[in-house]
Amino acid sequence: MKTQLLLKQARVSLIPHGWQISQVGKSCSIRNDLRKPISLEERSSIQGDYPYYGPTGILDYIDQYLLDGEFALIGEDGDHFLKPKEKPQTILAKGKFNVNNHAHVIASTNVCSAEWFATFYKHRNITDFLSRQGANRYKLNKATLEKLPILLPPLPEQKAIAALLSTWDEAIEKTERLIQAKEKRFKWLLRELISEQPKTQKNAKWKKVKLGDLFGKEVNVEKGKALTKESNTEGDVPVVAGGQTYAYFTNHSTHEIPTVTVSASGAYAGFVWYHDYPIWASDCNVLRATKGITKFLYFTLKEMQHRVYALQSGGAQPHVYSKDMKNLQIYWPQVEEQKEIAKILSNVQHEINLLKQLAEQYKTQKRGLMQKMLTGQWRAKPDIVMGDA
């Protein structure tokens, strides 16, 4: 009966051959005696090379350490329990370091390695076991931690599975670092190529105009069109309204050619968005360059996104209308220069989007692999994964 209850709690139907099911308190070593809370004020006077961990990562570096080796950490509290698929719940810490009193410390035993604990619970939803501290905060106390169910393969297989999954972690981390580097370069290019202050003799010749001076001449601007219940038929055309995401989808469009939308109301009134596909423009302003490049217009407004947001007015229901944007001053070069700049920025943006798709593919693959490997549906042969001893 006890075994069946643990299987149910662990959300698995059977114990794989050669594995066992247990509880953390019986098979793992909880070493909370190695934790030490150190205030920010005190840490500032003992800065050094040794990491000081909190429940979700390194908080500081100090000149002393209490732990030396390999340990798993899992938070006592925090918002990481809310989205376990997106945020890791565990950390595998190695070397010499410190831990504050908001994370539980797990050491290896002869049946469960710290690495296996960290791998098994990294993205596992355990909210059913936790107590609440407010609407968006959970707490994992030691007594609850001890009762958590855990599947245990033999130690060599634990190591093999963790090694396999770590290759996906490495690929994800590498891709996300590339994304960060590309995004940093994109922001730099955006400032350099579409600057509020000309920095070269070339763009010093650009004309500086108020956006309103282009309305009706080189830039077409119009209001969105409300979508009534009668005309709203479900389809695959996105409806652009007041937020940063699509409101819903319909089966016909108001615009077929590339356009820039600026959200008209709500918390994100002023959000600048580019669409090179059919849309239904609802609660938004729609802009399109008639004597210029619409994508360049988008990059110009996106570069000053903070200033567009600052145009919000209306109190409880903020809004930004086309009349509010008329006094925005922008640089408006010749069409050929607009085209060249838009191409450069679009290429970098495309590279970022491809990397984001790749990272998401890796994450999807890893989730599927974890589901199979951590429940024993797929088995890892230690001699193949780790190499012959």
N, C-alpha and C positions, 0 to 999 in steps of 0.2 A: 504493500500500500504506500509506503514511504517513497519507494522508487517511482511508482506511477505518479505520485504527486509532484515529485521533482521533475519528471519528464514533462508534465503538463505545465509547470511553472517555467521550464526552460524552452517551452514551445517546440519540443521534438517528440516524435512518435516512438522511437526505439533507440536502444543503446547499440552503437556500432560494435562489431566483433572486436574484442581486445580493448575496448574503452570501458570507462566507468562513469557513473554520474554521482556527484557529491555536492557538498556545499562549501562555500569559500572558507568558512570558519573551521571546517574539518580538514581541508586539504591544502590550504594556503597559510602562509605565516604573515599575520598582520602586525607590522612593526611601528605602530603609532608612537611608541616610546622614543623613536628617533626624530620625531618632529620637534620643531622649536619656533615659536612665534617671535619674530624680531620686528620691532616697529620701524617705520620709514625713517624716523629721526635717528634711531640707533644704527640702522644700516648705512645711513649717510656718513657715519663716522668710521665705518669699518669696510669701506669699499675695497674690492679685490677681484680675484679671478674665479671664485667658486660660485656656481649658480645657486640662486635662492628661489625655489619653486613655490608657486601657488597651485590652486586646483586645475588651472587650464594652461599653465606655462611658466616660463621664467619671469620673475618679477624684478630681480636685481642680481648683482654680483657682489660678494663679500669676501673678506680675507680669511675665512675659516670654514670648516665643513664638519658635518656630523655623520654623513653617509658616504660609504666608499664601496662601490660595486654596481650591481644591476638590480634595480627595483622598479616595480610598477606603481604608478600613482593614479588614484581616482578621487575626484573631488567629493567633499562632504556636501557642498551646496553650489549653486550656480545655475545659469541659464543654459549651459551645455546639455543638460538632461532633456531640454525641450525638443531639440532637433538632433537626435543621435546619429541620423544618417548623414547629416551635414557637418556636425561638429564632433570631433573625437572626444570620448568621455575619459579616456585613459592616456597616460604618458609613460613611455618606457625611458627611465632616466639611468644613465650610466656614468661611471667615474666617481669623482668626489663632488658632493653637492649638499644642499640643505633643503628642507621642506617646511613650510609653515603649517599651522594647525587646521587649515581648511582642506587638506588632502589626506586621504588614507595612504599608508605606505605598505606595499605588499612585497615580501621577499620570497625567493624560491624555496621549495621543499623537495623531497624525494619523489613526489607525485605530480607537482604542479610548478612549472617555472614561472618566474615573474613575467617573462616575455609572453607566455601563453595566456596568463591572466589579462595582460594588456591587450593582446590580440583578440581574445574571446569577448571582452567587454567594450572594445573600442567604439563600436557602432551598434551595440545591442541595446534595444529599448528596455529599460528597467523601471519605467515610471510607475508601473503597477505596484512596485515594492516600496516606493518612496513616500515620505510624508510631505505635505505641502507647507510652504512658507509664503503665503500670498498667492495671487493668481498666476504669476509667472516664475515661480521659484520653488524648487524641490530640495529636500534634504535627505542625504544618505548617512544615517548614523552607523556606528560600529556594529550594533546589534543587528541591524538590517543587512549590513554588508556580510556578516557571518552567515546569514540564512540564504544568500543568493545561490541559486543552483549553477553548477558548472560542469560541463562535459570534459572528461579528461582522457585524451589518448595517451599511449606510452610516451615517455619523455622524448625519445628520438623523433617520434612522429609530431609531437608538439613543435619541436625545433624546425622540422621540415616544413610544416604548414606555415609557421610564422615567416620562414625564409621566403617561401613562395609568395605570400601576400605582400611582403616587404618590397618585392620587385615592382608591384603595382604602386605602392606608396611612393617609391623613388621616382617612378615615371610621372605620377601626378604632381609631386613636389617640383620636379624639374620643369614640367610644363607650366605650372603656376608661376615659377620664378621668371620664365621667359615672358609670360603674359605681363607680369609686373614691369619688367624691363621695357617691353614694347609700349605699354601704356605710358610709362614715364617719358619715353622718346616722343610718343604722339603728343603729349601735353607740351613738350618743349617745342616741337615743330609747329603746333598750333599757335604758340606765342610768337615764335620767330617769323612765321609766314603770314599770319593774320594778326598783326600787332596793333594795339591801341596807339602806340607811338612808333612812327616809322624809324627804322634803325639803319637803313641803307639808302644810298642815293637813288637806287632804283625805285623803292617803294615810297620814297619821299615825294615822288611825282604823282603818286596816287591822289585822287581827289578825296577830300574829307567832306562827308555830307551827313545831313540828318536823314535817318531812315525814312522819315515822312516825306522828304523831298523826292524820294524814288517811287513812292506809292503812286500808282496810276500812270507812271511813265516807264520806269525800268523794272519795277516790281509790282506784280498784281497781288492785292490783298482782299480777302473776303471772309465773311463769317461762316462758321460751320452751319450745318442744317440739322435741325432736330429730327430725331428718328421716332416716329409715332408707333404705337403698338400695331396699328393696321399695316404699316409698311415694313415692320420688322419681321422678316422671315429668316430663320436660321440658315446660315451658310458658312463660307470660309473667308469672307471679306471682313477685315478687322474694323471695328468702330473706334475711332479716336475721340476721346472725350477729355475729361479734366485731369486724368491721372498720368502716371508714368508707364502704365501698361494698358492694353486694350480693355475697353469696357465689356465688350462681348463681340459676337460676330453676326453678320447679316449676309444676305445673298446678292446684294447689289451695292454699287459704289457711287460716291459723289465725285471722286477724282481718280483718273486713270494714269495720269502722268506724274513724274517726280514733283513732290511738294514738300514744303516745310510747314509743320504745324506748331503752334504755340498754345498750350493749354489755357483756356479762358477763365476757369474758376476752380475753386477747391484749394486744398493745402499745397498742391503743386502747380498752381496757376503760374504760367510763365515757362513751363517746361518746354524746351525746344527739341523737336523730333524731326527726323528726315524719313521720308517714305518714297521708295522707288517701285511701288507696287500699288494696286488699287486699294483705296480705303473709303470708308464712309466717315467724313469729317463732321463731328457732332459739336460738342462743347469746346470749340477751339477756333483759333484764328488760322487761316490758311494763306501761306505766302508762296509766290512762285516768281522767279526772275524771268521777265519777258525780253530784256536786253542784257543778258548776262547768264551766269551759270547758277542754277538753283542750288547745287551742292556747295558752291562757294558761299552763297548766302547762308546756308545752314551752318557751315563751319564758322562763319563770321559771328553769327548769333550765339553759337555754342561756346565760342571763346569768351563771350561776355555773359554766359549763363547767369552768373551771380548778379549781374546788373539787371537782367530781365526779371529775375525773381524779385529784386528790390522794387520793381514797379507795382507790386501787389498793393491793392487797396480794397477796402470794404469790410474790414473787421472780421466778424464771425465767418463770413463766406468771401474769402479773398478773390479778387479777379484781376485779370490783365487783358485789356482789349487793344485793338490795333491803334487806337488813338493814344494809348499810354506809351506805345513804342515809338511814336513819331519823332521824339526828341533824342533818341539814341543816336550817337554819332559813330559812324563807321567809315572805314576806308574802302573805296570802290574802284579797283583798278580796271584796266582794259579787259575785254572779254578773254583774250588769249592768255593773259596772266591769271585770270580767274580759273580758266580751264586747267592750266599747268599746276597751280597750287591745289586745286580740288583733286587732281589726279594723284599727286604725291600723298596727300593726307588720306585719300580713299584707299590707296595701296597699303598703307600702314594699318589702317582700320581693318582692312580685309585680313591681313596677317593675324591681327589680334583675334578676330572672330574665328578663324580657322583653329588657332591654338585653344580657344575656349571650347570649341566643339570637340577637339582632341581630348582635352582634360575631362570633359563630361563623358566621353566614350570610355576613358580609363576608369572613371568612377563607377559607371554602369557595369563594366566588366568585373571590377573588384567586388561590387555588391553581390553579383551573381556567384562569383567564385567563393566569397565568404559564406554565403548561404549553403553551398555544397560542402566546402572543406570543414567548416566549424561544426557541422552536424554529422560528419562522417559519411555523407552520401557519396562523396568522392574521396578517395584515400590517397595520401602522399607516401611514396616509398622513400624513406630517409636516405638509402644508399644512392638513389637516383638524384634526389634534390641536393643532398649535401656532398655527394661524391664518396667513393669508397674510402674507408678509414685506413 
